[in-house]
Amino acid sequence: MPRVQLVMQYLSAYFPINKARLNFLANFIQALYVERTVNLVRISQAFVGHAKNESCYKRIQRFIKNFDLDYDLVAVFCSSILRIKGKYILSIDRTNWKFGKIDINILAIGIFYNNIAVPVIWKILPKQGNSNTKERIELIERFLSIFGEDKIDFITGDREFIGKVWSSYLISKSINFYIRIKGNERTHTKSRKKVPIKNLFRSSKKFVPKHLDGKRKLWGVDVYIVGMKIPNDYVIIATNLKPEIALFEYRKRWSIETMFGALKTRGFNFDRSFAATSAVSPISLMIT
């Protein structure tokens, strides 16, 4: 069976759309795989069939402009390909670049798989800079509505994803986390004196992990705190799970950096491909 037909057969189990649109999606996916870019001109040249490249290009434009793809179904489809048994390890992060004067700023959640995060939920932020707690919670709520509350093993994130409301929300949803925190965040010592957290790791040897005894108050929430001194900085992790493996598990956060690299300069060139496809909205292209 030709590859496009095989892809159509698999897609039909997840997307209740007509055969013509299934054929288009199958061609689009195969073209992405072949060309490894989101440049629509190159994708149109890789479509299977007898149609001219210009016709394929216009067909792609019409699809992006007129068809509302159900991205909840896309999330289910992407997760099904991974065939992960049990719960998911999630990584949350943000990537951004400029298209002319337009800021492309994307907040995403990916499922950890073979040292890369596969994106399943994302949100275009209408601004520059960091996400806020409301935007993060909306993303998690969408994930829970699709996959259920018992599907998360734990979530990892860097120093952008901190704060009382955010950590309290995760705990209220019984979501385990390994989150890197800033060294100037304050917690209490054994004598109940509040100090910057990095002070509690200053006497540690470089690259030697240390976890503080018991839970400590951070943003008014009880968490375990684990840290390690590195050249010119500290890696400090807050967790509500197992402190003894916190640094090891936190490393899985880098899977989403690998994913962003694959989508951008080391792969599909999201941040370079829009100039050749200026007839299409960069936002529409990004989310399709």
Buried (B, 14 or more C-beta within 10 A) or exposed (E): EEEBEEBBEBBBEBBEBEEEBBBBBBBBBBBBEBBEBBBBBBBBBBBBEEBEBEEBBBBBBEBBEEEEBEBBBBBBBBBEEBEBEEEBBBBBBBBBBEBEEEBBBBBBBBBBBEEBBBBBBBBEBEEEEBBBBEBBBBBBEBBBEBBEEEBBBBBBBBEBBBBEBBBBBBBEEEBBBBBBBEBEBEBBEEEEEEEEBBEBBEEBEEEEBBBBEEBBEBBEBEBBBBBBBEEEEBBBBBBBBBBEBBBEBBEBBBBBBBBBEBBBEEBBBBBBBBEEBEEBBBBEBBBB
